[in-house]
Amino acid sequence: MRLCAFVLGLLLAFAPARGEEMKVPLAIDGETISFVLRTHVPPGPGPFPTLIFHHGSTGSGRDPGRFFAPFDPVSLSQVFLARGWAVVLPSRRGGSTGFYDEGFAVMRSQGYTCDKPISLAGAERALRDIDVLTTVILDLPFVDRSRVVIGGQSRGGILAVAYAGMRPELFNGAINFVGGWLGSGCRTSAEIHAELFGRGAAFAKPMLWLYGNNDPYYPLVHSRAGYNAFLAAGGKGTFHEYHDIGDLNGHLIIAHQQIWTADVDDYLKQIGLGSR
């Protein structure tokens, strides 16, 4: 799906400045949504290798006040900016404008449902958002289309894995921070994770998976099972699990760059995009 020439012309004429936010109107599912892109661009003429990084959910999904909270992981952006990378943080429907509907129960006040068909339909909706957003991002003038990595946190992590498998020609690599769709308390979560992670197996290059101990949503044994399902489907990658993190909530390791920076550096070198 491509931008119309008019909208693309506007994007190129008013390219986002460093550390800025832009809104992009895009047609999806019969309506026009003003999607939000947060961008961090290093100094210099560019174009730059670019990390496209996707956000997670909103906790239990029971607090509508969290639906529109901006996602801007400072530690992650700092690490990539220091290495000469641009970082683009797109918001999906709900986090931008539009109706937020990534797998809620029939009574939305109950939050996300464990019902497999509804939950997977929510993931499909999120992947459609990512598909239209990726087209826009790759056309931004500071993005080097030959050097692009997709990534994400929590729900964004599992979506990044699945989307890399759907569009393997677009990316050099994929980085999954504590990815998952439903917490281990849902009896359907293992099946749903196996299906979504399994889609990433079509990505021929290795991926990087990063998980922490003491994760209240995805215990390491649960996350390791999702990774094994990914491998069984033919996926390639490395799974890092961090145990020596004290009392830190393992779901929040993205905010603590000292834990994972060395592993990210090694991965970028592995895929031929090492630090400058």
C-alpha positions in Angstrom: 0.0 0.0 0.0 1.5 3.3 -1.1 1.0 6.9 -0.1 -0.7 9.1 -2.7 1.7 11.4 -4.5 0.3 14.4 -2.7 0.8 13.1 0.8 4.2 11.8 0.0 5.2 15.2 -1.5 4.2 16.8 1.8 6.3 14.3 3.8 9.3 15.0 1.7 8.9 18.8 1.8 8.3 18.9 5.6 10.7 16.1 6.7 10.7 15.7 10.5 13.4 17.4 12.4 15.5 15.7 15.1 13.5 14.4 18.0 10.1 15.5 16.6 6.6 14.2 16.1 4.7 14.1 12.9 1.1 13.1 12.0 0.4 11.2 8.7 -3.1 10.7 7.4 -3.5 7.2 6.0 -6.4 5.2 4.7 -7.0 1.8 6.4 -10.0 -0.4 6.7 -12.2 2.1 5.0 -11.3 5.1 7.2 -8.6 7.8 7.4 -6.4 7.7 10.5 -4.0 10.4 11.5 -1.1 8.1 12.6 1.7 9.5 14.8 5.4 9.0 14.1 8.0 10.0 16.6 11.4 10.4 15.1 15.0 10.7 16.4 17.6 11.5 13.7 21.3 11.9 14.2 23.2 15.0 13.0 24.6 14.9 9.4 23.2 14.7 5.9 21.9 11.1 5.9 20.4 8.9 4.8 20.9 6.8 7.9 20.5 3.2 9.0 17.1 3.2 10.7 15.4 1.3 13.5 11.6 1.1 13.2 10.5 0.3 16.7 6.9 -0.7 17.7 5.2 -0.1 21.1 3.4 -2.6 23.3 0.0 -2.6 24.8 -1.5 -0.7 27.7 -1.1 -3.1 30.7 -4.3 -5.0 31.3 -6.2 -2.8 28.8 -8.6 -1.7 31.5 -7.4 1.9 31.8 -8.4 4.0 28.7 -6.3 6.8 30.0 -3.2 4.8 29.0 -4.3 4.3 25.4 -2.9 7.6 24.2 0.3 7.7 26.3 3.3 8.4 24.0 5.9 5.7 23.6 9.4 7.1 23.5 12.0 4.7 25.0 14.8 7.1 25.7 17.5 4.6 26.5 16.9 2.7 23.3 17.0 5.8 21.1 20.2 7.0 22.8 22.0 3.8 22.0 21.1 3.9 18.4 21.6 7.6 17.9 25.1 7.3 19.3 25.8 4.8 16.6 24.6 7.0 13.8 21.1 5.5 13.5 17.8 7.1 13.1 14.9 5.8 15.2 11.3 5.9 14.2 8.6 5.1 16.7 5.2 4.7 15.1 1.9 4.6 17.0 -0.9 2.2 15.9 -4.6 3.0 16.0 -5.6 4.1 19.4 -2.1 5.4 20.2 -2.6 7.7 17.3 -6.2 8.4 16.5 -9.0 6.0 15.7 -10.5 3.1 17.7 -8.1 1.0 19.8 -9.1 -2.6 19.3 -6.3 -5.1 19.6 -8.1 -8.0 21.1 -10.5 -6.7 23.7 -13.2 -8.7 25.5 -16.8 -8.1 24.4 -17.1 -6.0 27.5 -14.2 -3.7 27.0 -14.0 -2.8 30.6 -12.7 -6.3 31.2 -9.6 -5.5 29.1 -7.9 -7.9 26.7 -9.5 -11.3 26.2 -7.9 -14.7 26.2 -10.4 -15.8 23.4 -8.1 -17.0 20.6 -10.1 -15.8 17.5 -10.7 -12.3 19.0 -7.1 -12.0 20.2 -5.6 -13.1 16.9 -8.0 -10.7 15.1 -6.5 -7.9 17.2 -3.0 -8.9 16.2 -4.1 -8.9 12.5 -5.4 -5.4 13.0 -2.1 -4.3 14.5 -0.2 -5.8 11.6 -2.3 -4.0 9.1 -1.4 -0.7 10.9 2.3 -1.7 10.7 2.0 -2.5 7.0 0.7 1.0 6.0 3.1 2.7 8.5 6.2 0.9 7.2 5.5 2.1 3.6 5.5 5.7 4.9 8.6 5.3 7.0 10.7 3.8 4.3 9.9 6.8 2.1 11.1 9.3 4.6 14.2 11.1 3.2 16.5 10.4 6.1 15.9 6.6 6.0 18.4 4.4 4.2 16.2 1.7 2.8 19.1 -0.7 2.4 19.8 -0.6 6.2 16.6 -1.0 8.2 16.0 -3.1 11.3 12.5 -3.6 12.8 12.0 -4.1 16.5 9.5 -3.7 19.3 8.7 -4.0 23.0 6.2 -6.5 24.4 3.3 -6.7 21.9 5.4 -4.6 19.6 8.1 -7.3 19.9 5.9 -10.2 18.7 4.5 -8.0 16.0 8.0 -7.1 14.8 8.9 -10.8 14.6 5.6 -11.6 12.7 5.9 -8.7 10.3 9.5 -9.4 9.5 8.3 -12.8 8.3 5.5 -11.2 6.3 7.8 -8.7 4.6 11.3 -10.2 4.8 12.6 -8.2 1.9 12.3 -4.9 3.8 14.6 -5.6 6.8 18.2 -6.5 7.6 17.3 -7.7 11.0 14.7 -7.8 13.8 15.1 -7.1 17.5 12.4 -8.4 20.0 12.4 -6.9 23.5 10.3 -9.1 25.8 7.8 -9.9 23.0 4.4 -11.5 23.5 0.7 -11.0 22.9 -1.0 -12.5 26.0 0.4 -13.0 29.4 1.0 -16.6 30.7 -2.1 -16.4 32.8 -4.2 -17.0 29.6 -4.5 -20.6 28.7 -4.4 -19.7 25.0 -1.3 -17.7 25.1 1.1 -20.5 24.2 -0.9 -21.3 21.1 -1.3 -17.7 20.1 2.4 -17.0 20.6 3.4 -20.1 18.6 1.2 -18.9 15.7 2.4 -15.3 15.7 6.1 -16.1 16.4 5.9 -18.8 13.8 5.2 -16.3 11.1 8.6 -14.8 11.7 10.2 -18.0 10.5 10.0 -16.8 6.9 12.6 -14.2 7.7 15.8 -15.8 6.5 18.2 -13.7 8.6 18.8 -14.1 12.3 16.8 -12.2 14.8 17.7 -11.0 18.3 15.4 -11.9 21.2 15.9 -10.1 24.6 14.1 -11.2 27.8 14.5 -10.5 31.5 13.8 -12.5 34.7 11.0 -11.4 37.0 8.6 -10.5 34.1 5.1 -10.5 35.5 3.6 -11.1 32.0 6.0 -13.4 30.3 8.1 -15.7 32.6 11.3 -16.8 31.0 10.0 -20.4 30.7 7.0 -19.1 28.8 9.1 -16.9 26.5 11.6 -19.6 25.9 8.7 -21.9 24.7 7.7 -19.1 22.2 11.2 -19.0 20.9 11.4 -22.8 20.5 8.1 -22.6 18.5 9.8 -20.0 16.3 12.8 -22.2 15.8 10.6 -25.3 15.1 8.9 -23.3 12.3 12.3 -22.7 10.8 13.2 -19.3 12.3 16.8 -18.2 13.1 18.0 -16.2 16.0 19.6 -15.8 19.4 17.7 -15.7 22.7 19.2 -13.8 25.5 17.8 -14.1 29.0 18.9 -11.7 31.7 18.9 -13.1 35.3 21.3 -10.9 37.2 19.0 -7.8 37.3 18.2 -7.7 41.0 14.6 -6.6 41.8 14.1 -5.1 38.3 10.8 -5.9 36.6 12.1 -8.0 33.7 9.4 -6.6 31.4 11.2 -3.2 31.6 14.7 -4.1 30.6 14.5 -1.8 27.6 14.9 1.2 30.0 18.2 -0.2 31.3 20.6 -0.1 28.4 23.6 -1.4 30.4 21.9 -4.8 30.4 21.6 -5.3 26.6 23.8 -2.8 24.7 26.7 -5.2 24.2 24.3 -7.9 22.8 22.7 -5.4 20.5 26.2 -4.3 19.3 27.2 -7.9 18.6 23.9 -8.4 16.7 24.4 -5.4 14.5 27.9 -6.6 13.6 26.5 -10.0 12.9 24.0 -8.6 10.3 26.6 -6.3 8.8 25.4 -3.1 10.4 28.0 -2.6 13.1 28.5 0.6 15.0 30.4 3.4 13.3 
